[in-house]
Amino acid sequence: MQNISPVIKYFIEQGVPLDTVILLLMLPIVVTLIAFFRQVIGIKAFGIYTPAIVTFAFLAVPQLRYGVLIFIVVILVGMIMRYALKGLRILYLPRVAITLSIIAFSILVLLGAGGAMHRTGLAAVSIFPILIMITIVEKFVAAQIETGNRAALVLAIETLVISLFGYYLASWPLLIGGIVAFPWLILITIPINIFLGKWDGLRLNEYIRFREVLKNLK
Amino acid sequence: MLEIFKNGSKLLGMNARNLDYIRPYNRKRAKRLADDKILSKRMLRKAGIPVPKLLAKIKTVDELENFDWFSLPNTFALKPNRGFGGGGIMVVYGKKKTFKCVSPDGTEIVPDPVWIKSDGSKVTVSDLKSHIRNILDGAFSLANIPDVAFFEERLTLLKLFKPYAYKGIPDIRVIVFNRIPVMAMLRLPTKESGGKANLQQGGIGVGIDLATGVTTTAVLGKGKIIDYVPGTRMLLSGIRIPYWKDILLLAVKAQEISGMGYLGADVAIDRERGPVFLEINARPGLAIQVANLSGLRERLERIKGLKIKTAARGVRVGRDLFGGEIEEELEEISGRKVIGTIEKIKLMGIKGRTVELEAKIDTGAGFTSIDIDLAQQLGFEDTVAEYQKIETTYKDIRHLSKKERWDIYKHIPHLESMVVVNSASGSTYRPTIKITVIMDDVVIPTKVTLINRAHLKYPIIIGKRNLKKFLIDVNK
């Protein structure tokens, strides 16, 4: 990289790794993207924290597909466990604890199976992204209880979609280069968010939801 | 394409609801009151608004362990105090019979009661306990804060709603803004919604014309337009909601009490008590727009800043501004009912016979005429039989005096008089009988002529003499 802003240079000289600087500067962009998805497009996902953290988990795995695979396994096991634990009639936190434990075992089996099938990339996934993915199951279980299985699954898929967008945006070389050269550009996200926060038009998905009404209005 | 975006500004979306209405008009304190069902119920009751009875509440695990399960009635609703979107509500419809057991040493054991849910499944005390524990844990409250569980009286279903509602009680959601009812819908529980009326849970929403209280279009769940109750031939449009004005008035009064500027008021109709206020909602959903096929935002913009002094005035403004039809007003002004050219009527004959059928409204006819067959159904078999024995036509007897003519017919039972009817097909001499016609709730005792109408579509036409209390709308 030729163009490195003096500010970034200063951080590097202080011993902050370049990757960390980039990730921290990427955060405002990723969360703005999530806000945009919610306010303008109408994709909800599990709030703002979960898609953001999943985005960073994806960035931290060596190959994206393994990140997605782990995400899917976590959600799948979470769904199965709901049915498995239904008959036990136990309280919320112990139930989430059991679900988390089973998911941890499943991921362990998955990593082992990956190794046995000579998919070394899978076994090489570090513990940080794995733990992040496992913890999203709490959000998932809470959504299951509050709005039902189907709605929770939709939220999980939306989270996956937003995180994938976030991943591609945050690993876009042109954007990374731009941030390294002009880190102040990040501040643009603040007026963008003020605009999003005052946006009171229909969300894109509401045009679909209200299509029958729109047809009827003259 | 541009048209769509222009029309989009008439609809209320999630963003506008939160930013332009809930945020500025619903103060935090008022919202907290609305989210606390027990507290808001008490406030409403104090202000003289009828609410369902609170049977018991459970605040702690201790209270749960010491709860007397026998104190609960056969039917009740169990709710989380801070639930939303209908989540966590359990409704039971009956108690299973349980029998006393006597153990060998002579002590009697009374088994715990068992209730039955809408789908026929059993609810035991341990089911209730586990559900209540989940409620106390905050599994159904916003942000999972620890909650209180309460038992509430279950209302009885109005007969009118019986064929439309699956198990549960339908309710009426009214959006109130600035003391004016803005939009309303009837919410019907379905099999999918498990007896709950919330659309989020899969209930049916039916739009209601604000002026008349008559239902218009229906939506299933969050967006599917339907005409009939799924799996039946029960048409969802055209249901006239009883106590309509009272319901709107209750909704507006509740808004005054709640201190919120924008809210959804849920009112149910109990078979004995009439309109009963269920709850206030600080974040009413948007599907009501689909049920009414019209936009909320456009309506809200129109009444922003209006100064409305009383609830009754607000109700009138809402009905005038947002009601679709002026029919009722017309009826109020003229004191007459508006009917169409074909009307459903009820006839009462003799011997306690009644017939319900469709009649043709004929302003060209003086008398109301009914078919001979119909007269027989109404108990005039003898009259018809005797009349048909006399074989004369009007031509044969027109030279006779009125009295002489009457002498020929006067022996016929239940005969009222004989009249000359001039119609397009010539003059006829017809017998008349006395029956009662009930049309649009108006009772008319009247004389009707008998004639053979077997070749015509309607066995009865209603003539001018019986139409004095009506206005006829040919479009209806």
Interface residues (C-beta under 8 A of the other chain):
Chain A: Q39 G42 R89 L91 Y92 L93 A142 I145 E146 T147 K198 W199 D200 G201 L202 R203 E206 Y207 R209 F210 E212 V213 L214 N216 L217
Chain B: I4 N7 G8 S9 K10 L11 G13 M14 N15 A16 L19 D20 G85 G87 S126 D127 S130 R133 N134 D137 G138 A139 F140 N144 Q200 K222 G223 I225 L286 Q289 V290 L293 S294 G295
